Amino acid sequence: MLPNCYISGRYEAGCDEAGRGCLAGPVYAAAVILPEDFHHPLLNDSKQLTEARREKLRPIIEAEALAWAVGVVSAQEIDKINILNASILAMHRAIDALTIVPGAIIVDGNRFKPYGDIPWQTFVKGDGRFGNIAAASILAKTHRDECMCRLHEQYPQYGWNINKGYPTKTHRAAIATHGASPLHRQSFRLLDPQLTLF
């Protein structure tokens, strides 16, 4: 059971991203403001949860959060501004969409950029330490996985319904065979060094 981190009693948004290391598709981020007394025994870093548990927690978080939102940055935007800037932009877009203006922001990782004049703080492995960041990690992950399953219907040759765009051997083999799709991140190394295509 993870505690919520509240600063001086202000509404605090936890933020996290999903899909940063993928070869294809957008990067997602979520911002979540939980009630101060929110607890759930399964709540944890999304990477520590099975897909079934993430899917079980998603509607609970969405129903019980004081506010939540998801931000998206496309593969084309990632190629223009790089993945770090895109991940932070996705977080900013998620915060933009919150129905409550947070009084503070906490972010998983060690990089962020100021969002207006709202105080913020980063926490390495924060998604395993604080409930609102863990909740954000779950929403970012489940919403992105849902997106990649939809995109799989357009480009079934890459197996995005299974690999979700991550650099698995089968995904890279599919790129070597079929070439890159319009949704692949051209600024990423799409093939293993020993494979040639372009």
Buried (B, 14 or more C-beta within 10 A) or exposed (E): EBEBBBBEEEBBBBBBBBBBEBBBBBBBBBBBBBEBEBEBEBBBBBEEBEEEBBBBBBEBBBEEBBBBBBBBBBBEBBBEEEBEBBBBBBBBBBBEBBEEEBBBBBBBBEEBEEBEEBBBEBBEEBBBBBBBBBBBBBBBBBBBBBBBEEBBEEBEEBBBBEBBBBBBEEBBBBBBEEEBBEBBBEEBEBBEEEEEEE
